[in-house]
């Protein structure tokens, strides 16, 4: 999540506070019920088990160490309960090919595999919560109702429900319904079915009238099962999954915003599927407005951000459906360029090169033809891990100071936007070669960096 919405500062403080205790406790944890996966046994394990929860971790990661005892307890609880679900772990620093295959960019990353199909795990990190989440996911995909008379009771109090009425619990229509119910994309929906209908499916939500499903079931419920303009931070994960550029209307919660939201909803309908709109408390999230370059003096105000990068699009036009539609369309078409935050370009550079928003592209482009490579650390001035790494990283820069084809660089991630890099925590380190940025997942000693560079760069020879 964006920094304000995800409150990483609070999580970081608590995690660091507990880290010392956790590191002592990890050695005493019984992990005998957690499978250890490598490239040699990963595919077979996934194929042999209907349900597997897999954790990609790094041995030095504090959050991973904190998760270890809870993860082990959950594995033991599931086994003792007779569950067939397996919990597994993969050392991503050793199994880099597996980590890359599944898009691992931070630690711990958990993936849930159901019949070989993978989805991100964003559930609880405590043993009881992990067990409850798994029990829900591994249970029946659809609740069998006795008749249509039971539908009202089933949907009562549920935000999103999908009910199928079938001639029999067999055949193509029923099979497709069950397959859709098992899908990872519909975790927010509950499914039920009954016999005595016409092989049709109905979507029920708490904000609109029931609607008959047409076309692809999964796509229909995803497109129609949520308010078109939803509230942050509660709906953020869904917007992030959609991947569209997201506009956030920051409002005064004490004001009547009904008419304004109606205008925004019209604009959202016009660009549906290409661009997303949401709203948030502008008082509570005032810092987010500033971070996105929006107007901070008065509410309401609106700004947009790319979900897969750091680009922001502040807006200072009229808050009408037509004007917002034009603005959103301009962003989608590329006619409106993003605003990127940047420090000033340094007048001189040392062995450790300082990257800022304004000069990143210059250094990135220099790697495209293979004539140079760059190791780039994205740090935060307040980050304890970054401070610990600083002298080692400086020493590394000095080691390669005489080689102008190897650039050891760093960028303050709190003061500069680098659109191409997905930074999920500090420090984040990227190896940039041949015009591609790859998350570095190795050790953080000087020798570890040197070994990695010499292995991955012909320019280091």
N, C-alpha and C positions, 0 to 999 in steps of 0.2 A: 504494500500500500504506500501511497505518498507519505512522507514523514509525519505530517500532522495527523492524518487519518489513522495511521497504524501505531502511533505513539511508541516508536522504537526506543526512545530515550528512557521511558519507564521500564520497558522490558530489559534494556541493557543494564540499567542500574541494578535491578533485582538480580539479574543473571550474574553480574560481576560479584555482587555481594555474596552469592551462594557458591561461587565457583570453587573457592577453597574447600568448602565442605563436600561439594559434589566430587571433586577430584579424589578425596579420601574415600568416599563411599563407593565409587565405581569399582575399585579393586575388590570389594566384598560382594558384588552383585553376582547372583547366579544367572548366567546367560545361557544355560544349557539348552533352553527351549527356543532360543533364537538361532535360526539358520545362518551360517556364514556363506555368502555367495561370492563366487568369482566368475570370470569368463568361462571357466571350465564346467561349472554346474548350473549357471544361471538359467539358460534356456530350458534345460531338462526340468528344473524345479518349477518354473512357471508352467510348463506343459503338463506336469504331473499333478498339479494342485489347482483346484478351481479358484481358490482365493489365496492371494499372497499379499501381505503388506510389507514393502521393502524400504528400508532406510538407507539412503546414501549419506555417508558421514565422512568427516575428516578427523583423524586422531587428535589434532590440536584444537578442535572446535569446542568452545565452552558450552554452546547450546546443545551440542551433541552429547557432551558429558552429562549435562543436566537431564537429558532425555533418557540416557542409558538405563538407570534403575527402573523407571516407569515402564519403559518398553519391555524390559525383561519380565517385570511383574505381569504385564498384560499377556505376554506369550505364555507364561506359566498358568495364568488364570484360564486362558482359552483351552489349553491342553487338558487341564484338570476338569473342565466343564464338558470335555468330549468334542470340542469344536474341531472341524477339519481345517480351519483357517491357519495358515502359517505366517509367522513373523520372521523377517529376515533382515540382514544388514550387509551392506557392501562398502568397503573402504574405497571411497572415490579417488583418493590420492594414489592408490595402487591400481585400481580398475578404471583408468581414465577413459578407455574406449566405451565401457558401459555407461559411465557418467555422461559422456558426450552424446551417446545414442539417445538418452532419455532427457537431454536438455538440462542437466544439473548445473546450476549457476550459483548455488549457495548451500550452506549446511545448517542443520540437516534438511535434506529434501526427501520426502516420503511419497512413494507411489503405491497405489492400490491396484492390483491386477485381478481382474475377474474374467475367467475363461480366456486368459491371455491378453485381454484388452486392458490397457493402462490408463489410469486417471490420477490427477494430483490428489494427495491427501492433505486436506486443510482442517482436519478435525482436532480434537483435544490432544494435549500432550501429557495428560495424566493417565495412569493405568486404567482406572475405572472408565474414564471417558473414551479411551481407545477401545476398550472391550465393548462398550455400549454402541459405539459407532460401527464397529465391525459386525456385531450381532444384527444391526439393522440392515447393513449392506449384504450380508450373506443369507438373510432369511428369504422367504418367498417374495418374488418380484411383485406379485399382485395378490391382494386379499380377495378370496372367493366369497361373494355374497350369495345368499340363498335366493334372492329375487330382487326385482326392481324396487320393491317396497323398502329394502334396506339401504338404498342409496342416500336418502336424506340424512339418516343417522350417521352414515360413514363420512359424508362431506362436512358435517357440522363442525365448525371451529377450525377447519383446515384452510390454509391460505391458497393452496393449489392442489387440486385433485383431478385425476383422470379416470373415468369410468367407462369400461367397455361392456356392451350388451351383445351377446353372441347366441347364435342358434345352438351351438354346442362348444365345449371346450376342446376344440380340435379344428383343423383346417387352416388355410392360409391366413385369414384375417386374425384369428386368435393367436397363431404362432408369431405373426409380426407384432401384435400387441405386447406379448410377453417379452419378446426380444427388445422392444423399445423400452419396456419397464425396467429391464436389466441394465440399460445404458447408463454410462457414467454422467452423461450430460443432463440427466433428469433427476439428479439426486434431491432437488428441492420439491419434487412432486411425489404424491402418494398415488398408487394405482389400485384399482379394484375392478372386479368383473362379475357378471352374473349371466346365467343362461336364461333365454326367453326373449331375446331381442333380435335385431336385424343386422348383426355384424357391424354396428356403428360405435363410435367412440365420442364421448362428450368431455369437454374441459370445463371445470368449475373453478372459479377464483373468488376471492373475497372483495374484488373491486369492480367486477363486471358481470353481466348476465352470462349464463352457460352458453357455450358455443360448440357446435358440431365440428369435429376434426375433419379437415380436408387435406388431401395430399399427404406428404411425409409426416407421420405422427410426431416424431421427435422435433422436427423443425417447427411444426405448427405450435406445439406447446411452449417451445422456447420463445417464439415470436409473439405469442399471445398470452402467456401465463404470468406476465409481470406488467406492472404499470409502465407505460412508455417513458414516463419521466418519473424516476424513482429517487428515493432519499439516500444520501450518503451520511455516514460511512457504511450503513447497513447493507446497501446494495453494491458496494464497490467491487467485491469479488466477481460478481456477475458481469459488470461492465468490463472489468479487466479481462475476463474470459472471452468476451465478444471481440475485444481488440480494437474497436473503433476509436477514433479521436473522441474525447469526452468533454462536453461543455458542462460547467457547473454554475448553476444560478445560485448565488449567495443571497439569502434573504434575511430580513429582520423577522425573527420568529414571533415577535409581538404584533406584527402587522397582518392585515388581511391580504394574503397573496393569491387568492383564488383566481382573480382575473388574469394576473400575470402568469400563473402556471398554465392557464388555459391557452394563452398566446404561445408559450414555450412548447406546450403539447402539440399545437398545430405545426410548429416548425419541426418538431421531432418526427411527426408523421410524414412530413414532406421529404425528409432525408433518412427515413427508416432503413436500417440495414447498412448504411454507409457512414453514419455519424450519430453519436448518442448525446442525449441531454439528461441532466440530473439536477437535483437541488440539494442545498445544504444550509445549515445554520451559519449565517455570515458573522454572527457575534462570536460564536464558539470557535469558528475556524478562520478568524481574521488573519492569522499568520499564513494560512494557505492562500488566501487572496493575494497577499503580498508576494508570496513565493511564485505565483503564477503570473505576476506582473499586472494584476487587475487593479481597478480603482479601489483604494482603501478608505476614501473619505466618507462615502455614504453607501447605504444599501437601498435597493437591491443593486447588485452588479454581477457581471458574468464574465467568465474566462474559460478557455478550453486548453486541454493538454493531450498530448499523444500518450497512449497507454503503453506503448513499447519503446519509449524513448524519453528524452528530457525536454522536448519542444513544448512551448507554451504560446497561447494565442489570446492575449488580452483583447477585450471588446469595449468600445466606447460609443456604440451607436444606439439607436432606439430599440427598446425592448418590445418589439412587435413581431408577430409571426413572420411577416414578409421580410423584414430587415434581418431577423435571425436566420431565416432560411437562406438568404443571399450570402450572409457571412459564413454559415456552415458549408454551403456549396463551394464557396471560394477556397476554404481550407481543404476540402476533399479534392478539388481540382488542382490544387497547388498554386492558385493565383494569389492566395494570401500566405505570406511566409511567416514562419515562427519567430518568436523573440527568444533568443538564447542569452542566458546570463553569463557574463564573462568578466574576469579581472583584466587589467591592462597587460599587454604583452611586455615581458621583461626586456629591458634595453640590452642586457647581456645574459648569456647563459653559462653555467658552470658544468662540471662533470655530471651533476644531477640536473637534468633539464626540467625546467618548469613549464608545464603545459597549462594553457588557459583556454576558455571557450573559443577565443578569436584565432588561436594558432594551432588548434588540434588538427584541423583538416590538412594543414601544411605538412605536419609530421606524419599523419596517417597516409597521405598521398605518396610520400617518399618511400613507403614500404611496398607500394603496388607492383613495382617492377622487380622486386626482390633485391634491390641494391642496398637496402637497409632494413633493419628490424628494430622493434621497440618493445621494451617491457615497461608497462605503465601502471603505476599505483594510484588508485583513487582513494584519497584519505579525507579525514575530517580532523580539524585542529583539536577538537575535544576528545578524540578517540584514544583510549588507553592502549589498545592493541597497535594503533598506528604509531604512537609514541615509542612503544617498545621496539617496533620494527625500524624506526628512523635511523639509528646508527648503523645497523646492518645494511640497510638500503643505500646509505651514503657510501659505505665501504665497497659495496657492489659497484656503484657508479664509478668510483675511483679505479677499480680493477679494469673497467672497460673504457676509461677516459682516453686512452690512446687509439681506440678503434672508433672512427667516426661512422662506421656502418652499424654499430650497435648502440642504440639510444636507451639509456636508463632514465626514466622520466616519472614525474608524479604530478598530480593535479588535485587541487582542493575541491572535492566534490560538493562542498556546501556553498562555494562561491562561483562555480562554473558549471554550465550545462554542456554535457557531451552527449549529443543526441543518439549516437550509434551504440553506446554502451549501456547495458542493463545492470545497474548497480543496485544490489539488494542489501548491502551492508558495508561497513568500513573495517579494515581496508579491503578493497577489491582490486585484484591485480590481473592485468590482461597482457597476453602475449600477442603482439600485432605484427603480422608477417604476410607478405603477398596480398595486402589489402584486406585481410581478415583479422578480426579480433577474437581471441579464444580466452576463456576464463582460465587463469592459472590456478591449479589445484595442488601444487606440490608443497614441499616443505619451505620454511621461511628462514632458514639459515643461509648465510652467504654461499656456502658450498652447494646447497640445494639449488639456488638460483643459477650459479655458474654451470652446474651440471646440466640443468634444463636448457639453458641458452646454447651451450656447446652441442647438445644433442639435436636441437631444433633449428639451428641457424648455420647456414653455410658461410655466413659473414663472420662467424666467430672463429673460424679455422685459421 
